Amino acid sequence: MPKLSDALQNCVVALDVEAEDKPDLLMHLADRAAAILPWVDADGLYAALLAREREASTGIGNGVAIPHASMEGLQAPFCLMARLARPMDYDAIDHEPVRLLFLLASPASTTTDGKGMVSTRHVKMLARLARLCMRPGFIDELLAAATSEDVLAIVRQEDGRHV
Amino acid sequence: MSEGDRSSSGADGRRLLFCIVKEHRHLDMLLAGMVEMGIADASVMPVESMGQILSTDVPIFAGLGSLFAASSGERYLVFCSVPSEDVIEIYALIEDVCGPWGRVQSAVAWSIDIASFRGVG
């Protein structure tokens, strides 16, 4: 069973993130990722995230969103975990404001005719993130974490605890 | 044998897995976990337990639902064809999601050999 370890090798945690609205937030997160992972194209990531949100919101409920993109040109999967300074309307499935985001991006697979497509690994990591977020208490622990290191430790611990 | 026809008593390496889940949140987590394992399709049916039906439909059992294991509440049957070598891992996933086997509110699961199989699965 794949775990999040691939994405967590390139992981950024951002606490008390301020943004006006969803596009502003996604741009901020894309810039943040690119500032730390130089092989990330901020503009390309922002465009991919926004395009995905236009298909359907990635707000999965319980104050969590998982904006994600599968992109050509990425060297490796990465994850950016963000905790917002204030809850934000995100068109989530339960209509509740979002406080925690797990931005996940992975290299796209290539079809036989050379087109990019979402990789199986990306789908599996999305499923794992979604499953971890359903575990009772996990989100509350992340919301209460004092530091970025604590956030990452909680995610690693939860990821390692489950099949 | 036509194309797509894989016949043998489980020798083609697939088993039919059944799982009864007794909470909707467990169902969501189980299906997400199955995606993690690379299982791309499964059928899910809301089902009723023997105790639910007896205690509501058969007057002599009215009010005796508690006699039957986990006779109340929602439950779902998940079934899918899986590679034989994945069954143990799926059992571990089910236990991780639903709790230890043997608890009334946990899941039950079993698998059987598939004698023949046609189609994509």
HADDOCK unambig.tbl for C-alpha pairs under 7 A between the chains (distance, minus, plus):
assign (segid A and resid 1 and name CA) (segid B and resid 36 and name CA) 6.44 0.50 0.50
assign (segid A and resid 1 and name CA) (segid B and resid 37 and name CA) 5.53 0.50 0.50
assign (segid A and resid 2 and name CA) (segid B and resid 36 and name CA) 6.58 0.50 0.50
assign (segid A and resid 124 and name CA) (segid B and resid 35 and name CA) 5.96 0.50 0.50
assign (segid A and resid 124 and name CA) (segid B and resid 36 and name CA) 4.28 0.50 0.50
assign (segid A and resid 125 and name CA) (segid B and resid 36 and name CA) 6.91 0.50 0.50
assign (segid A and resid 127 and name CA) (segid B and resid 32 and name CA) 4.94 0.50 0.50
assign (segid A and resid 127 and name CA) (segid B and resid 33 and name CA) 6.61 0.50 0.50
assign (segid A and resid 127 and name CA) (segid B and resid 35 and name CA) 6.21 0.50 0.50
assign (segid A and resid 127 and name CA) (segid B and resid 36 and name CA) 5.81 0.50 0.50
assign (segid A and resid 128 and name CA) (segid B and resid 32 and name CA) 6.69 0.50 0.50
assign (segid A and resid 128 and name CA) (segid B and resid 33 and name CA) 6.57 0.50 0.50
assign (segid A and resid 128 and name CA) (segid B and resid 36 and name CA) 6.16 0.50 0.50
assign (segid A and resid 131 and name CA) (segid B and resid 29 and name CA) 5.15 0.50 0.50
assign (segid A and resid 131 and name CA) (segid B and resid 32 and name CA) 5.89 0.50 0.50
assign (segid A and resid 131 and name CA) (segid B and resid 33 and name CA) 6.82 0.50 0.50
assign (segid A and resid 134 and name CA) (segid B and resid 29 and name CA) 6.89 0.50 0.50
assign (segid A and resid 162 and name CA) (segid B and resid 96 and name CA) 6.44 0.50 0.50
assign (segid A and resid 163 and name CA) (segid B and resid 92 and name CA) 6.77 0.50 0.50
assign (segid A and resid 163 and name CA) (segid B and resid 93 and name CA) 5.66 0.50 0.50
assign (segid A and resid 163 and name CA) (segid B and resid 96 and name CA) 6.42 0.50 0.50
